[in-house]
């Protein structure tokens, strides 16, 4: 804009010099017009500035990784003057990170009309994306002046991680303790709860005949007992990362791992918990996943989770909150395994304990080659240690869980 002002002053000086040299009235008229033009431009700019409205709209609040998030900017210009040049400043960032990216959008609007601009944004990593409309700057026709207006318009969109079915996970229920919860999908042998009553079929045991109902309906009816189940599988997530780690990259892979295992359990109709440590509240939170809605509730909770860089004994906090529970599988997923985490995992009341470490390929190779390191410690503590390449989560999970 400074360059335009210098050009204007140079043009004004040239016309003024010509008007003095040739003493022609039309040159003086041009000189006076040029002299008054900035005042007219500034007055018109102030008028437009007072009437223009810029809003941000969006109909998409959930998207996948690398999928476009369409953000609509609506610009209303009720004045009789068209707007040739409008600069809009927006920012967006992933709430898992403090890095903020800037985006500049240029627009023009005709007089007495409104214009909609669709701007597609995307994220390479999962998480909640906050899009903030910071300000806009409007320029006059000659770009001699500009006026800036601050805005406070924010939109939030959830970018979901990739997840998929893991064929290596079987669909059998593992019962280790007595339970007051029963499977809604299949019958069992627990006579304390009736799953359903149906007509007699050949091969049914006479002991299960419901005599009162059979007499009433004048046909043999059979009681099917319930199959007791409990939420005996748990996936516990640690988002404790060392300083300097690529937080977005690590969280993205951890979420892919967690949700793929949970999604497979859901397809297998195997109730389970997804649990995590909330560093902001200093407590552990968990979601029982039994239906699709529960799965997305867990996703929402994980996307609002803040990573932390100091080990707060998250696993011990969980065991203190739920001291009496027993599990079939306790799956601990972390991005930075240490011996102390393995030792704490050994305290859990579970038949099978697994630690899944997601890390860089170099560290994975180092762990694989060190026979006296983490793998040996895990074996001594009765924990299955599964190192997973952060860039090949699906491949390694299928390999280790098979």
N, C-alpha and C positions, 0 to 999 in steps of 0.2 A: 504493500500500500504506500510506502514511502516513495517508491519509484514512481508511482502514479502522481503523487504530489509534486515531485521534482519535474516531471514532464509537464504538468499543468503550469507550474511557475515559469518554466522555460517558454511554453507557448504564450503565456500572458506577457512575458517580457518581450518576445519577438513581435507580437501584435502591437504592444504599446510603442515599441521602437519604430515600427512601420508607420503607425498613426502620427508620430511626431515628425518623422522624416517627410512623409508625403502630405501630411495635414489634410487627409481625406475624411469626410464626415462618416462614411460607411465603415472606415477602419476604427474610428472612435466608437461607433455603435457596437461593432464586434468586440472591441476592448471592454466596454462597459458591460456588455452581455456576459463575457467571460469572467469579468470581475464579480458580477452578481450571481453567477451560476453556482458556486459552492454554497452560498447562503440558501438558495432555493433547494439544492440537493440535500442539505442538512435538515431543512424544515420538512421536506417530504419524507426523509428517512425517519425523523422523529414521529411523524404521523403514522407511518407504516409500523414502526416499532411498538406503538401503543395499541395497535389493533390485531397484530398477527398472533396466532396461537399455534403451538407445537405440542402434540401429544404422542405418546407411545402406546401402541396396542399390540396384543399378541393372543392368538387362539391356541397356540401349541405350548403346553407347559411340561410335557414329557417327551423326550427324544432319546435315541440311542447314540452311541459314540459315532462321531464323524457324520451324523445326520444333520441336515440343516434345521436350524431353529428360526423360522420366519418371524421377524419383528417388523411390525407395520408402524411407520411414522406418518401421522396425519397432520398436515399443515393447512391451516385456515387463514385465508387472506380476504377479508371482507372489503378492502379498500378498492379504489378505482385505479390504483397503481400496481402494475405487475412487479413481482420481485425477481430480479434476474439472477441474484447470487445470494444463497443462504448456506452458511457453514454450520453443521450440527456436530457437536462433540459428544461422543458416547464412550463408555468404558464397560468392560465385562471381565469377570474373574471367577475362577473356581473357588468355592468356599473352603476347600481343602488346602488352598494355597493363599499366600498374601500377595502374590504377583497380580498386578492389574494391567490389562491390555487396553490400549486406546484405539478408537475407531473414529474416523472422520467421514462424514457424509455430506455431500454437496447436493443442493436442490434449487429449483426455481419454481415459482408459482405464478399463474396468471392472475389478473385482477378479478376480484369478486368471485373467487372460486376456492375450492379446497383440493389439495393434492395428497395422494397416498404413495408413500415410497416403501417398498418391501426390501428389507435388508436381511440377508441370510447370515446367521452366525452359527458356529459349530464348535465342538470341543473334542479333542483327541483323547480326553480322559473323563472318566465317570465322576459325578459329583453334582452338587447344586450350583448352577451358574446364575450369577446376579448380573443383570444388564441395567446399567444406570445411564439415564440421559442427563448429562451434566449441564450443558448450556448450548446456546446457539448464538451465532453472530450474523447480523444482517448488514449488507453493504449497499451503498448508493450506486447509481448507474455508472459513475466514473471511478468507483472504488477509491474515492478520496476520503470518505468517512465510513465508520462502522460503529455499530452499537451492539453490545453483548448483553445477553440476558441469561441469568442462571436458572436452572431447572432442578427439580428434585423428583424425577419420575423413575421408578424402579420396577423391573420385572424379574421374576425368578422362574427358572426352568430347571427341571431335573434331567440330568443326562444319565441314563441307565448303563450299567456295565454289561458286558457280554456274559451270558450264562447259557448252559446247555445241559443235556442229559448225559450222564456218565454211565455207559453201558456196563462198566465193571462192578457197579454197586448192585448187590442182589436185593430182592424184595421181601426177604423173610423177616418176621418179627422176632425180636430177641427178648424174652421175658426172664427177668432175674428176680423180681420182687413182686409181692402181691400188689394189686392195683384196684382202685375204685373206678377206673376209666375202662370203657369197653369199645371194641371196634364197631363202628357203624356199618362196616362193609361185609363182615363174615361172621359166621357163628362159631361157637367153641364149646367147651365142656364145663364152664363155670355155672353150676346150678343156682347160684345166688342172684342171677340176673337173666331175664328172658330176652333173647334177641328178637324172635318173632314167633308167631303161631301160624301154622300152615296145615294143609290137608295131609293125611297119612299117605306115604309112598312105600312101596314094597322095599323091605330091608330096614325100615325104621324100627328102633328098639321099643318094645311095649312099655318100658319104664317111662318113656317120654310122652305117653298119651295124656292129653288134657281131658280127663273124664268128664268133668262138669260141663265144659264147652262142647264136648262131643255129644253128650246126651241132649243138650239144648239145641244143637244144630242138626242132630240126627245123622252125623257122619263123624268118622274118626279125625281128630285134630291132634297135631303133634307140637310139642314145645321144643323150640330150638334155643339152646342156652347161648350165652354171650361168650365172646372171646376177650378176656381181659388184656388190656394193653396199658402201657404207661409211656410217658415221654422220656424214654431211656437213652435216647441219642441226643448229644448236645454238641454244637459247634461254637467254640469260644474264640473270639477274635481279639488279637492284641494289635493295636495301632501305635505301638511305641517304636519310634525310629531313632537311630543315632543322628546327631547333628550333621548336616551336610548331605543327607540322603535325598534322593529324588523322590520326594513325598508323593507327588501325583502318580508317578510310575508305579511305586510300590503299592499304594492304596488301590490303584486300578486293578492290579493283578490279584491282590488279596480279596477284593470284592468279587472278582471273576471266580476265584476258587471257592469262596464261601457260598455264593449263590448257586453255583453249579451243583455242589453237593446237596444243598438244601432243595433245589429244584428237582433233583433226582429222587430224593427222599419223598418229596411231595407227589411225584408221579407214581412212586411205589406205595403210596398211602401209608407212609411210615411217619407218625408224628415225631416231632423233635423240637429242640430249642435252638435259637440263635441268640447268643449272649455276647456282650461286650462291656468293656469298662468305660464309663463316662467320666473322663478326667475333670470336666467342669463341675460336676456334682459330687465327685469322689465316691460314686457307687457304681455297682454293676446293674445293667439293664438287660432284659431278655424278652423275647417274643416266642410264644409257643406257635409253631407252624403246623397247622393241620389242614387248612384250606387255602385256596389261592389268595383270598383277602389277607390272611395272616402273612403270607409270603411277601406281599407288597407293603404291608405294615412294617415288616422287618427291613425291607429295602429303604423305606422312608426314614426309619430310625438310623440306619447305617449311613445314609447320605448326609444326615445332620450331625454326624459324629465328628469331633475334632481330634486330629492326631496329636500325640504328645511325645516328648523327647526324654522324659525321665521315667524310669521304671517305678511304678507306684504299687508293686506287688498286686497287680490286678487279679491274678488268679487266686491269691490268698483272700482278697476282698470278696470274690465270688464264693469261695468255700465258706467264708464266715457268714455270708448272707443266707446261704442254703446249705447248712451243715449236715442235714440228715438225708439228703437225696442220694440215690444210687443210680448208676448209669450202666448201660451196656457198652456204648462207645462214647468216649470223651475225646473229641477232636479239637486240638488246640492249633490255631493257625496264626502264624507270626511272620514278621519280616526281619526279625533279628534275634535268633535263638541264642541263648546262653545257658550254661550249665545250671544256673539257679532256677531257670524256668522248667527245665527237665525235672529237677528235684521237687519242685512244687507240684508238677503234674503227677508225680508218683504218689502224692497224698490223696488224690481223688479216688472216690469209691466207684470204681468202674472195672468192668471185666477187661476191656480193651482200651488202651490209651494211645493216642496218636498225636504226634507233633508234626505239622506240615510247615516247613520252612521255605518261604519264597525268597529267593535271593538271586544275585547275578551269577552267570555261568562260571566265572572265575572262582567264586567262593564255593559253588557247588562242586567243582572239580577238586578243590582243596579238601573239602569235607570227605569226598569219596575216597581220596587217596590217603587220608589220615586215619589209619585203622585204630589208633589209640585215642582218637578225639571224641567228638560228639556222638558218633555212632556207637562206640563202645560204651560210653557213659549211659546213653539211652537204653542199650540192651541190658546193662546191669540194673537199671531202675525199672525195667519192665515196660518201657515205652517204645512204640514203633516210630522210628524217626524217618520222615519222608522229605528229603530235600527236593524242591521243585524249582526248575528254571523259571525265572520271572517272565521270560519271553516265550515260554512254551508250556503254559499252565495245563492246557487240555491234554497234551501228549504225555506229560509226566504223571498227571493224575490217573489217566487210564492205565499207564504202565504200572504204577505202584499199587493201585487199588484192585488190579486184576487178580 
